[in-house]
Amino acid sequence: MKNHNVPGRMRAEEYLAPETLMQLAPFELRARVIVEGLRSGMHRSPYQGLAVEFAEHRQYTSGDSLRTLDWKVFARTDKLYVKRYEQETNLDVVVLIDRSRSMRYGSLGMKAGWGGTDPSRATSRWTKWDHATAITAALAYLCLQQGDRVGVATFTEALHTSLRRSGARDQWRTIVQALSIEPITGTANFTKAAEQALAKVQNRALFFIVSDFLGPLEDVRSMLARFRHRNDDVVLIQTLDRQELRFELETSAPFEGLEGEPLVETDPNAIRAAYLEVVREHIDQLSSTARAFGADLFTLDTHDSVGPALAALLDRRASFRGRRLS
């Protein structure tokens, strides 16, 4: 039995169950933007040259290299065309994780075979933060396996733990170990987190923002506007506990806000319908907001396995392969 109360003895492998790796194995993460970079890898680059993948023909103009002429087209049409190619480059992936107090909530007992975090060690519950950590571990593992650079930062009112982007073999272990001891407190400021994250990333990248997104939608709009201004690719991953999604409580009890709100005594049966309507409306509006800024939204139930949910996410994004966003 491993001692999860000693972070230094934790094994990073415990954050990825074998079935999760099997479910993710068939998928590749593809960016919808034309990523910038110079190294050889899997993702498209805007740099044109004699590279690995044919892009298109264009008419020859004075000054073009004769090496790029397509003589077969000339033989058929008696017109000079040059071939353009697209390099394949590595992708920069940045995962921003909300570590505010509301992420401490969880109604499910700790999942067997997964590494613990600060809130789950304190409560023996699988919290929204645990789910966010598992999602991040799976994404980081997948991206590093295909040669991408991955960076991770946590945020509340500002960025906190920030791990630089790297494709090194030990980057995944560094990410997992850092998140396992991260304190969960404070309130989320999406706009400031976006501004600080973008200041650290000069090239365009793929950003995953993992949060419960239960705050004001105006904050999310402000955040997405900053990413859209630079034309970054953004995926919002909303992690909600099953009780938040279904509200299956039966007995009267005091409800405590996790980010400073006062106690409220209420009967769950009396407010269930109204509560569920508000939650559905909030998620619908969040989805509409994401689409308006060219971002994707995935809402995940923390009681569900991470593997199938992420597999569905990657499958859906794979359909965008080759599409350019200007």
Protein Blocks (a to p, Z undefined) as FASTA:
>chain_A
ZZfklmklpcfklmpcfklmmmmmmpccddfbdcddfbdcfbdcfbdcddfbdfbdcddd
ehiafklpcfklmmmnopacdddddddddddddddddfbfklmgcfbdcdehiacdfklm
mnopacfklmmmmmmmmmmmmmmmnopacdddddffbccddcdddfbfklmmmmmmmmmm
gccedjddfklmmmmmmmmmmbgcddddddeklacfklmmmmmmmmmmnopacddddddd
fklmnopafbdcddddfehpacddddfklmmmmmmmmmmmmmmmmmmmmmmnopacdddd
fkbcfklmmmmmmmmmmmmgoiacZZ
